[in-house]
Amino acid sequence: MTFGRNLLLSRGAGDNRAAASITGVVAALLLTLAPAALTGQTPTDSPSRNTLKVFDASLVDTAIDPCQNFYRYACNGWLKKNPLPKDQTTYGRFTELADINREKLRLILESTSSASSTRTPNEQKIGDEYATCMDVAAVNARGTAPFQPELDRIAALREKRDLPVLLAELHRQGVDAFFASGSNQDFADSTRVIDYFVASGLGLPERDYYTRTDAKSVEQRNQYVLHVANMFRLLGEPAGKASQDAQTVMALETRLARASLTVTEARDPQKLNHPMKLAAFEASVPAFDFNAYLAALHAPLHNPETDGINVTEPKFFTEMNALLNDTDLAAIKTYLRWHFIHAIAGTSTPQSFDDEDFNFYAHTLRGQEEQQPRWKRCTRRVDSELGEALGQVYVSRYFPASEKQRALDMTVAIEAAMGRDIDNLDWMSAATKLRAREKLHTVVNKIGYPDKWRDYSRLEIVRGDTLGNMLRAREFESDRDLAKIGKPVDRAEWGMTPPTVNAYYNPQMNDVNFPAGYLQPPFFSALEDDAANYGDMGSTIGHELTHGFDDEGRQFDASGNLTDWWTAQDGKKFTERATCMVRQFNGYVPVDNVHINGKLTLGENLADLGGLWLAYLAWTDEAQKNHLDMAAKQDGYTAEQRFFVAYAQQWCTQTRPEALRTQLQTDPHSPDEYRTNGILADLPQFARTFHCRKGQPMAAEKTCRVW
């Protein structure tokens, strides 16, 4: 298990639901091992060549005053050229590149899906899984027969005391019922991997979907109950019973939700840090036999009296204990039946289940008009289940060593800029600066791909067994995760696959991670100048580094331990400065009178502002060393103007109102227009570059600044 924070929120449902995944507070190591070559093949161009640019003057709308709305100034050309596709809830530069990468992966998967004696074991797995996923006719022909045995096991539950064994088996299959468990580094000692138990078991996106009283939230809850009933009907239940069972699910989930932390509370690692001995945890939840559960889960043997665990939300487990005591067995079985079908709905189930799952989670909640083509979803599924097997082929074809080195050089330059920035802070004491530099100098840089590829030899992929492949892949990942408990931390492990268009920082590892799939246009290009590359990818590198010092990351020391290394006075000054950003973003109202949650988005907003500032410092330092003429124009723009336009253009995005509303309620990232304008308005260097006057929208009267 990893506690992770990404540059973007992973969007989607169905096939991307992780097996017993645990989210919270994550990310890498400098890599030097060349990727293994694909047997019998040489690097090739993408089937759809990437012609995107990091800085693109043609996208700028000069009719808009950059001091009024810089996002629209930099992005209007892109927005006009790129209407929102019907099969997307949001479409932006990240989606553009992800689509290009997905075409590359499709080429790999189609070439390996033809049975051949020359395929390597990994090629057999990724090819057979893709071919099986694509055979929708076979999935429809089998109907509900493939998952009936699992439903029968739930139906066969005769006593509550047998629930732990059944629930463990369901958890291994990715069914997020009641709670989740997995491995993670100990908050108090990052060299130790221990067992974590966390709140889970909800079908709606997060806790407050069950508690908000506004008309839209009430409507969404009613639509959710209807969706659950529809799924029960597809399983063969009469309409009346299906409706009754859906109400049962809603009632149980509402109880669990009310006992859960809010998404904002769950950002605070202190609220997730409740170490205890397993025996004490068992005693606090007497209605559930955790010894039987852990044995059935294939977890390492525990000594209840000595083995430490972390229970992230004790209040939740107290309520779960009460729920198990006062809820009849039939209702519990109904709840489990729902969560099983919810967990597998997608490419492994007949079209009727797939469509119903899409209609609620993609269409109703996020406004998506059409389902994505099957090949895109199957490609995403293989990347999710066999990501490093697929990624190994991807980097051998598409990620040259020169790109990796250039990204590393930029990362080192921005780290150096952060060191100078820390030295120059006027609000931080020498004692805290010393600890901050210590943490910065121990950050590990992971670029492109792992130096050791994951071993999938124990995972069986059977051509034609769509559901079986999914469940075995989830069981494989669950077993792999739990096997870490009690062993040395693998600091070379990655939390994202190589083709991923994203990045992340892991506070417990104290590392930054930039997958190969991200290090290309429109974010990074060897064909463009430093102004563009630092404004875009440089700001991302700075973003991830700043996460080590945001409101969450600053609570972890250089070794990744949750400990307060700040003086009391410096901690107070940090909070005062951070509160400025909370107030600033609380004031933005992107849709339907729904404000940005400044506290929820604080970490990402701090990382955006700090990251752009660090990129600016590093770039101007490089420009000075290279005697760059800052006033000289290229494509009609000075170097500083290209720097800021490149920053803004990475966020050009179309988003449906429904998806935007969901983002505001669940996502720690501010909507893209506001993480552009809100951040730039706080930088006097931007206002100077575009001649913006104090009080104009893009030149805040009172600027916020921490790092």
NUGU-884257 format. One record per residue (C-alpha): residue in three letters; x, y, z. Coordinates in steps of 0.1 Angstrom, whole numbers, plus 5000, padded with zeros to 4 digits. Example, Ala and Ser with C-alpha at 12.3 -4.5 7.8 and 13.67 -1.06 7.14 Angstrom:
NUGU-884257
residu c1 c2 c3
ALA 5123 4955 5078;
SER 5137 4989 5071;
***
This chain:
NUGU-884257
residu c1 c2 c3
MET 5000 5000 5000;
THR 5012 5035 4993;
PHE 5000 5068 5006;
GLY 5001 5089 4975;
ARG 4995 5123 4961;
ASN 4995 5128 4923;
LEU 4998 5159 4902;
LEU 4964 5150 4888;
LEU 4935 5131 4902;
SER 4932 5097 4885;
ARG 4898 5097 4869;
GLY 4876 5067 4861;
ALA 4858 5038 4876;
GLY 4850 5002 4867;
ASP 4881 4984 4855;
ASN 4905 5008 4873;
ARG 4892 5000 4908;
ALA 4923 4988 4928;
ALA 4923 4957 4949;
ALA 4921 4967 4985;
SER 4938 5000 4976;
ILE 4946 5024 5004;
THR 4949 5061 4997;
GLY 4963 5088 5018;
VAL 4997 5104 5022;
VAL 5036 5087 4986;
ALA 5070 5085 4956;
ALA 5118 5075 4940;
LEU 5154 5067 4931;
LEU 5178 5078 4903;
LEU 5178 5051 4877;
THR 5207 5041 4855;
LEU 5197 5006 4841;
ALA 5188 5007 4804;
PRO 5153 4992 4796;
ALA 5153 4957 4782;
ALA 5147 4956 4745;
LEU 5116 4939 4731;
THR 5125 4906 4716;
GLY 5131 4909 4679;
GLN 5119 4945 4676;
THR 5135 4979 4674;
PRO 5123 5013 4684;
THR 5095 5028 4663;
ASP 5076 5060 4659;
SER 5042 5063 4674;
PRO 5013 5053 4652;
SER 5001 5089 4657;
ARG 5032 5110 4657;
ASN 5035 5135 4686;
THR 5036 5169 4670;
LEU 5024 5188 4701;
LYS 5044 5218 4714;
VAL 5053 5229 4749;
PHE 5050 5266 4740;
ASP 5025 5271 4711;
ALA 5020 5307 4700;
SER 4991 5296 4678;
LEU 4970 5288 4709;
VAL 4973 5323 4723;
ASP 4942 5345 4720;
THR 4956 5381 4717;
ALA 4921 5395 4718;
ILE 4921 5388 4755;
ASP 4939 5410 4780;
PRO 4965 5388 4798;
CYS 4960 5409 4829;
GLN 4923 5400 4830;
ASN 4924 5363 4825;
PHE 4957 5348 4816;
TYR 4943 5312 4813;
ARG 4920 5323 4785;
TYR 4947 5344 4769;
ALA 4971 5314 4768;
CYS 4945 5286 4761;
ASN 4916 5300 4741;
GLY 4931 5288 4708;
TRP 4935 5253 4722;
LEU 4899 5254 4736;
LYS 4885 5264 4702;
LYS 4904 5237 4684;
ASN 4896 5210 4709;
PRO 4858 5206 4718;
LEU 4852 5182 4745;
PRO 4848 5146 4731;
LYS 4816 5128 4739;
ASP 4835 5099 4755;
GLN 4854 5122 4780;
THR 4843 5141 4811;
THR 4874 5162 4809;
TYR 4899 5168 4781;
GLY 4931 5187 4783;
ARG 4968 5186 4774;
PHE 4972 5156 4798;
THR 4945 5137 4779;
GLU 4960 5147 4746;
LEU 4993 5130 4755;
ALA 4976 5101 4773;
ASP 4958 5094 4740;
ILE 4991 5094 4721;
ASN 5006 5070 4747;
ARG 4976 5048 4746;
GLU 4980 5044 4708;
LYS 5016 5034 4714;
LEU 5004 5008 4739;
ARG 4977 4996 4716;
LEU 5004 4990 4689;
ILE 5024 4969 4714;
LEU 4993 4950 4726;
GLU 4980 4942 4692;
SER 5014 4929 4681;
THR 5017 4907 4712;
SER 4981 4895 4712;
SER 4987 4871 4683;
ALA 4997 4837 4697;
SER 5034 4830 4688;
SER 5061 4808 4701;
THR 5085 4838 4700;
ARG 5066 4858 4726;
THR 5083 4862 4760;
PRO 5063 4853 4791;
ASN 5055 4889 4797;
GLU 5045 4894 4761;
GLN 5022 4864 4764;
LYS 5005 4878 4795;
ILE 4999 4914 4782;
GLY 4989 4901 4747;
ASP 4965 4874 4759;
GLU 4949 4897 4785;
TYR 4943 4924 4759;
ALA 4929 4899 4733;
THR 4906 4885 4760;
CYS 4894 4919 4771;
MET 4886 4929 4735;
ASP 4864 4898 4729;
VAL 4832 4914 4741;
ALA 4811 4888 4722;
ALA 4825 4861 4743;
VAL 4819 4881 4775;
ASN 4783 4886 4766;
ALA 4778 4850 4756;
ARG 4789 4837 4790;
GLY 4765 4861 4808;
THR 4766 4860 4846;
ALA 4780 4824 4848;
PRO 4816 4835 4854;
PHE 4807 4854 4885;
GLN 4780 4832 4899;
PRO 4804 4811 4920;
GLU 4814 4842 4939;
LEU 4778 4852 4944;
ASP 4770 4817 4956;
ARG 4798 4820 4982;
ILE 4782 4852 4995;
ALA 4748 4835 4996;
ALA 4763 4805 5014;
LEU 4773 4827 5044;
ARG 4754 4812 5073;
GLU 4768 4830 5104;
LYS 4784 4863 5111;
ARG 4814 4846 5126;
ASP 4822 4833 5091;
LEU 4823 4868 5077;
PRO 4860 4875 5082;
VAL 4871 4846 5060;
LEU 4847 4856 5032;
LEU 4856 4892 5035;
ALA 4893 4885 5032;
GLU 4887 4865 5000;
LEU 4866 4894 4986;
HIS 4892 4920 4996;
ARG 4919 4900 4977;
GLN 4896 4903 4946;
GLY 4894 4941 4949;
VAL 4860 4943 4966;
ASP 4861 4973 4989;
ALA 4835 4962 5014;
PHE 4835 4976 5050;
PHE 4872 4984 5053;
ALA 4905 4978 5035;
SER 4939 4966 5047;
GLY 4974 4966 5033;
SER 5010 4974 5039;
ASN 5027 5008 5043;
GLN 5057 5023 5060;
ASP 5053 5030 5097;
PHE 5046 5067 5102;
ALA 5070 5066 5132;
ASP 5097 5046 5115;
SER 5099 5047 5078;
THR 5123 5017 5076;
ARG 5095 4994 5089;
VAL 5066 4981 5068;
ILE 5035 4974 5089;
ASP 4998 4965 5084;
TYR 4973 4994 5080;
PHE 4936 4991 5084;
VAL 4915 5019 5068;
ALA 4879 5030 5063;
SER 4863 5019 5030;
GLY 4831 5003 5018;
LEU 4813 5032 5001;
GLY 4798 5032 4966;
LEU 4796 5070 4963;
PRO 4829 5090 4958;
GLU 4834 5101 4993;
ARG 4818 5106 5028;
ASP 4799 5138 5022;
TYR 4779 5125 4993;
TYR 4759 5107 5020;
THR 4755 5138 5043;
ARG 4751 5169 5022;
THR 4715 5182 5022;
ASP 4714 5205 4991;
ALA 4690 5195 4963;
LYS 4717 5183 4940;
SER 4732 5159 4966;
VAL 4698 5145 4975;
GLU 4691 5139 4938;
GLN 4725 5121 4934;
ARG 4717 5099 4963;
ASN 4684 5090 4948;
GLN 4701 5082 4915;
TYR 4726 5061 4933;
VAL 4699 5040 4950;
LEU 4683 5035 4916;
HIS 4716 5024 4901;
VAL 4722 4998 4928;
ALA 4686 4985 4923;
ASN 4693 4983 4885;
MET 4724 4962 4891;
PHE 4704 4939 4914;
ARG 4678 4935 4887;
LEU 4705 4926 4862;
LEU 4715 4898 4887;
GLY 4679 4885 4884;
GLU 4662 4900 4913;
PRO 4625 4911 4910;
ALA 4621 4948 4908;
GLY 4605 4951 4943;
LYS 4633 4931 4960;
ALA 4660 4950 4940;
SER 4646 4983 4952;
GLN 4644 4971 4988;
ASP 4680 4957 4987;
ALA 4693 4990 4972;
GLN 4678 5009 5002;
THR 4695 4984 5025;
VAL 4728 4991 5009;
MET 4722 5029 5012;
ALA 4714 5026 5049;
LEU 4745 5006 5057;
GLU 4768 5028 5036;
THR 4754 5059 5052;
ARG 4763 5046 5087;
LEU 4798 5038 5075;
ALA 4801 5072 5058;
ARG 4790 5092 5089;
ALA 4818 5075 5109;
SER 4845 5082 5082;
LEU 4868 5112 5079;
THR 4860 5139 5054;
VAL 4883 5142 5024;
THR 4898 5173 5039;
GLU 4904 5156 5073;
ALA 4920 5126 5055;
ARG 4947 5149 5042;
ASP 4962 5154 5076;
PRO 4985 5125 5084;
GLN 4982 5131 5121;
LYS 4945 5122 5119;
LEU 4955 5089 5102;
ASN 4982 5080 5127;
HIS 4968 5056 5154;
PRO 4994 5030 5161;
MET 4984 5000 5183;
LYS 4991 4964 5188;
LEU 4970 4939 5168;
ALA 4956 4924 5201;
ALA 4943 4958 5212;
PHE 4927 4964 5178;
GLU 4910 4930 5180;
ALA 4897 4938 5215;
SER 4882 4970 5202;
VAL 4863 4952 5174;
PRO 4850 4920 5191;
ALA 4824 4914 5165;
PHE 4851 4906 5139;
ASP 4878 4880 5141;
PHE 4909 4897 5126;
ASN 4931 4866 5132;
ALA 4908 4846 5109;
TYR 4907 4875 5084;
LEU 4944 4879 5082;
ALA 4950 4842 5077;
ALA 4925 4841 5048;
LEU 4940 4873 5034;
HIS 4973 4855 5030;
ALA 4989 4881 5053;
PRO 5022 4873 5070;
LEU 5018 4857 5104;
HIS 5012 4883 5132;
ASN 5019 4881 5169;
PRO 4989 4900 5183;
GLU 5008 4910 5215;
THR 5039 4924 5198;
ASP 5031 4933 5162;
GLY 5023 4970 5156;
ILE 4997 4981 5131;
ASN 4981 5014 5122;
VAL 4943 5019 5124;
THR 4938 5051 5105;
GLU 4902 5057 5116;
PRO 4894 5041 5150;
LYS 4860 5058 5151;
PHE 4851 5041 5119;
PHE 4859 5006 5132;
THR 4839 5013 5164;
GLU 4809 5020 5142;
MET 4816 4989 5120;
ASN 4816 4968 5152;
ALA 4782 4982 5162;
LEU 4769 4977 5127;
LEU 4779 4941 5126;
ASN 4763 4935 5160;
ASP 4729 4951 5152;
THR 4725 4943 5114;
ASP 4709 4910 5104;
LEU 4729 4886 5082;
ALA 4707 4890 5052;
ALA 4714 4927 5050;
ILE 4751 4921 5053;
LYS 4750 4896 5024;
THR 4730 4921 5003;
TYR 4757 4947 5010;
LEU 4785 4922 5000;
ARG 4766 4912 4969;
TRP 4764 4948 4957;
HIS 4800 4955 4964;
PHE 4811 4925 4945;
ILE 4792 4933 4914;
HIS 4802 4970 4917;
ALA 4839 4959 4919;
ILE 4839 4938 4887;
ALA 4815 4959 4865;
GLY 4832 4969 4833;
THR 4850 4949 4806;
SER 4847 4917 4825;
THR 4809 4917 4827;
PRO 4782 4915 4800;
GLN 4773 4947 4782;
SER 4742 4953 4803;
PHE 4762 4956 4835;
ASP 4789 4976 4818;
ASP 4764 5000 4805;
GLU 4746 5005 4838;
ASP 4780 5011 4856;
PHE 4789 5037 4829;
ASN 4754 5054 4831;
PHE 4758 5062 4868;
TYR 4795 5067 4875;
ALA 4805 5083 4842;
HIS 4773 5098 4829;
THR 4753 5108 4860;
LEU 4782 5118 4882;
ARG 4805 5132 4856;
GLY 4785 5141 4826;
GLN 4802 5118 4801;
GLU 4780 5113 4770;
GLU 4794 5082 4755;
GLN 4814 5052 4766;
GLN 4851 5051 4754;
PRO 4860 5027 4727;
ARG 4867 4992 4739;
TRP 4904 4992 4729;
LYS 4911 5023 4751;
ARG 4895 5006 4781;
CYS 4913 4973 4775;
THR 4946 4991 4771;
ARG 4940 5010 4804;
ARG 4931 4977 4820;
VAL 4964 4959 4809;
ASP 4984 4990 4821;
SER 4966 4987 4855;
GLU 4970 4949 4859;
LEU 5004 4944 4842;
GLY 5018 4979 4842;
GLU 5055 4971 4844;
ALA 5054 4942 4820;
LEU 5037 4966 4795;
GLY 5059 4995 4805;
GLN 5091 4976 4800;
VAL 5082 4972 4763;
TYR 5070 5009 4761;
VAL 5102 5024 4773;
SER 5124 5002 4751;
ARG 5105 5016 4721;
TYR 5097 5052 4730;
PHE 5119 5066 4758;
PRO 5155 5074 4748;
ALA 5183 5077 4774;
SER 5188 5113 4763;
GLU 5154 5124 4774;
LYS 5160 5108 4808;
GLN 5192 5126 4813;
ARG 5178 5160 4803;
ALA 5149 5155 4828;
LEU 5174 5146 4855;
ASP 5196 5176 4848;
MET 5165 5199 4851;
THR 5155 5182 4884;
VAL 5190 5187 4898;
ALA 5189 5224 4888;
ILE 5156 5230 4904;
GLU 5167 5212 4936;
ALA 5197 5236 4937;
ALA 5173 5266 4932;
MET 5152 5253 4961;
GLY 5183 5252 4983;
ARG 5191 5288 4975;
ASP 5155 5298 4981;
ILE 5155 5282 5015;
ASP 5187 5301 5024;
ASN 5170 5334 5014;
LEU 5137 5330 5033;
ASP 5132 5359 5056;
TRP 5106 5342 5078;
MET 5124 5310 5087;
SER 5149 5305 5114;
ALA 5184 5291 5109;
ALA 5175 5260 5129;
THR 5146 5251 5107;
LYS 5165 5260 5075;
LEU 5192 5235 5085;
ARG 5166 5207 5088;
ALA 5149 5218 5055;
ARG 5181 5216 5036;
GLU 5188 5182 5051;
LYS 5155 5170 5038;
LEU 5160 5185 5004;
HIS 5194 5170 5000;
THR 5181 5135 5007;
VAL 5153 5136 4981;
VAL 5157 5108 4956;
ASN 5150 5114 4919;
LYS 5132 5087 4900;
ILE 5131 5094 4862;
GLY 5113 5073 4836;
TYR 5110 5037 4849;
PRO 5121 5014 4877;
ASP 5156 5000 4878;
LYS 5142 4966 4886;
TRP 5112 4953 4868;
ARG 5083 4936 4886;
ASP 5082 4898 4884;
TYR 5048 4886 4871;
SER 5058 4849 4868;
ARG 5033 4839 4895;
LEU 5004 4856 4878;
GLU 4984 4833 4855;
ILE 4967 4850 4825;
VAL 4944 4826 4807;
ARG 4933 4836 4772;
GLY 4895 4837 4771;
ASP 4890 4840 4809;
THR 4882 4877 4812;
LEU 4869 4878 4848;
GLY 4893 4852 4860;
ASN 4923 4872 4847;
MET 4910 4903 4865;
LEU 4905 4885 4898;
ARG 4938 4867 4896;
ALA 4956 4900 4889;
ARG 4940 4916 4919;
GLU 4949 4887 4941;
PHE 4984 4888 4928;
GLU 4987 4925 4937;
SER 4971 4920 4971;
ASP 4996 4892 4979;
ARG 5025 4912 4966;
ASP 5015 4942 4988;
LEU 5010 4922 5020;
ALA 5043 4903 5015;
LYS 5061 4935 5022;
ILE 5050 4935 5059;
GLY 5080 4928 5082;
LYS 5106 4932 5053;
PRO 5130 4960 5045;
VAL 5114 4989 5026;
ASP 5119 4986 4988;
ARG 5129 5022 4981;
ALA 5133 5015 4944;
GLU 5096 5006 4940;
TRP 5074 5028 4918;
GLY 5037 5037 4924;
MET 5030 5046 4888;
THR 5036 5027 4855;
PRO 5061 5040 4830;
PRO 5035 5051 4803;
THR 5016 5072 4829;
VAL 5011 5109 4822;
ASN 5015 5121 4857;
ALA 5040 5126 4885;
TYR 5041 5123 4923;
TYR 5060 5128 4955;
ASN 5061 5103 4984;
PRO 5068 5119 5018;
GLN 5076 5085 5035;
MET 5101 5077 5008;
ASN 5111 5113 5003;
ASP 5114 5109 4966;
VAL 5100 5124 4934;
ASN 5088 5103 4905;
PHE 5084 5113 4868;
PRO 5072 5084 4845;
ALA 5085 5082 4810;
GLY 5051 5087 4796;
TYR 5050 5123 4809;
LEU 5084 5134 4797;
GLN 5074 5144 4762;
PRO 5055 5172 4744;
PRO 5034 5191 4753;
PHE 5052 5191 4786;
PHE 5088 5185 4778;
SER 5107 5186 4745;
ALA 5143 5185 4733;
LEU 5133 5206 4703;
GLU 5123 5236 4724;
ASP 5142 5261 4745;
ASP 5146 5263 4783;
ALA 5120 5290 4787;
ALA 5093 5266 4775;
ASN 5106 5235 4792;
TYR 5112 5252 4826;
GLY 5078 5269 4825;
ASP 5061 5236 4819;
MET 5080 5205 4831;
GLY 5102 5226 4854;
SER 5072 5238 4873;
THR 5060 5202 4876;
ILE 5094 5191 4890;
GLY 5092 5221 4914;
HIS 5057 5211 4923;
GLU 5066 5177 4934;
LEU 5096 5190 4954;
THR 5074 5215 4971;
HIS 5051 5187 4982;
GLY 5079 5177 5006;
PHE 5073 5211 5023;
ASP 5036 5217 5019;
ASP 5011 5214 5048;
GLU 5013 5176 5047;
GLY 5048 5170 5035;
ARG 5064 5193 5060;
GLN 5052 5170 5088;
PHE 5077 5143 5076;
ASP 5115 5146 5081;
ALA 5143 5137 5058;
SER 5140 5100 5066;
GLY 5102 5100 5059;
ASN 5092 5098 5096;
LEU 5061 5117 5108;
THR 5078 5141 5132;
ASP 5078 5178 5139;
TRP 5112 5192 5129;
TRP 5101 5228 5129;
THR 5106 5254 5157;
ALA 5072 5264 5172;
GLN 5076 5299 5158;
ASP 5084 5288 5123;
GLY 5055 5264 5123;
LYS 5032 5293 5133;
LYS 5046 5315 5105;
PHE 5041 5287 5080;
THR 5005 5283 5090;
GLU 4999 5320 5088;
ARG 5013 5321 5052;
ALA 4994 5290 5042;
THR 4961 5305 5055;
CYS 4965 5332 5029;
MET 4962 5307 5002;
VAL 4933 5289 5019;
ARG 4914 5322 5019;
GLN 4924 5330 4983;
PHE 4911 5298 4969;
ASN 4880 5297 4991;
GLY 4869 5327 4972;
TYR 4868 5310 4937;
VAL 4834 5297 4925;
PRO 4839 5276 4894;
VAL 4804 5261 4890;
ASP 4769 5261 4905;
ASN 4778 5283 4934;
VAL 4802 5255 4946;
HIS 4834 5271 4959;
ILE 4869 5256 4958;
ASN 4877 5241 4992;
GLY 4909 5260 5001;
LYS 4918 5237 5029;
LEU 4913 5205 5008;
THR 4934 5220 4979;
LEU 4960 5237 5000;
GLY 4988 5212 4994;
GLU 4984 5213 4957;
ASN 4980 5251 4956;
LEU 5012 5255 4976;
ALA 5030 5230 4953;
ASP 5018 5249 4922;
LEU 5030 5282 4935;
GLY 5062 5269 4950;
GLY 5069 5248 4919;
LEU 5065 5276 4895;
TRP 5087 5299 4916;
LEU 5114 5273 4918;
ALA 5113 5267 4881;
TYR 5116 5305 4875;
LEU 5146 5307 4898;
ALA 5163 5278 4882;
TRP 5156 5290 4846;
THR 5167 5326 4852;
ASP 5199 5312 4867;
GLU 5205 5291 4837;
ALA 5196 5320 4814;
GLN 5221 5342 4832;
LYS 5249 5316 4829;
ASN 5242 5313 4792;
HIS 5239 5351 4787;
LEU 5204 5348 4773;
ASP 5190 5380 4759;
MET 5157 5382 4779;
ALA 5143 5410 4757;
ALA 5148 5391 4724;
LYS 5116 5377 4710;
GLN 5108 5343 4695;
ASP 5074 5338 4678;
GLY 5066 5373 4690;
TYR 5072 5366 4727;
THR 5101 5374 4751;
ALA 5117 5345 4770;
GLU 5099 5354 4802;
GLN 5066 5356 4783;
ARG 5072 5321 4768;
PHE 5080 5308 4803;
PHE 5046 5319 4817;
VAL 5026 5310 4786;
ALA 5041 5275 4787;
TYR 5031 5271 4823;
ALA 4995 5281 4815;
GLN 4992 5260 4784;
GLN 4999 5228 4803;
TRP 4965 5233 4820;
CYS 4944 5240 4789;
THR 4913 5218 4797;
GLN 4877 5213 4788;
THR 4856 5200 4817;
ARG 4819 5191 4819;
PRO 4800 5209 4846;
GLU 4790 5176 4863;
ALA 4827 5165 4864;
LEU 4837 5199 4877;
ARG 4812 5197 4905;
THR 4825 5162 4914;
GLN 4861 5175 4913;
LEU 4853 5204 4936;
GLN 4839 5180 4962;
THR 4865 5152 4960;
ASP 4897 5164 4944;
PRO 4926 5180 4963;
HIS 4936 5198 4930;
SER 4920 5231 4921;
PRO 4903 5233 4886;
ASP 4928 5240 4859;
GLU 4918 5276 4852;
TYR 4922 5285 4889;
ARG 4955 5267 4894;
THR 4967 5289 4865;
ASN 4953 5323 4872;
GLY 4953 5320 4910;
ILE 4989 5310 4911;
LEU 5002 5336 4885;
ALA 4983 5364 4903;
ASP 5006 5357 4934;
LEU 5038 5362 4914;
PRO 5051 5398 4910;
GLN 5075 5385 4883;
PHE 5045 5375 4862;
ALA 5028 5409 4867;
ARG 5060 5427 4857;
THR 5064 5405 4825;
PHE 5029 5413 4812;
HIS 5027 5448 4827;
CYS 4997 5441 4850;
ARG 4988 5467 4876;
LYS 4980 5459 4912;
GLY 4943 5453 4916;
GLN 4938 5438 4882;
PRO 4926 5401 4883;
MET 4961 5388 4874;
ALA 4980 5410 4899;
ALA 4967 5404 4935;
GLU 4966 5433 4959;
LYS 4979 5410 4986;
THR 5000 5381 4972;
CYS 5004 5348 4990;
ARG 5038 5332 4994;
VAL 5053 5304 5015;
TRP 5081 5288 4994;
***
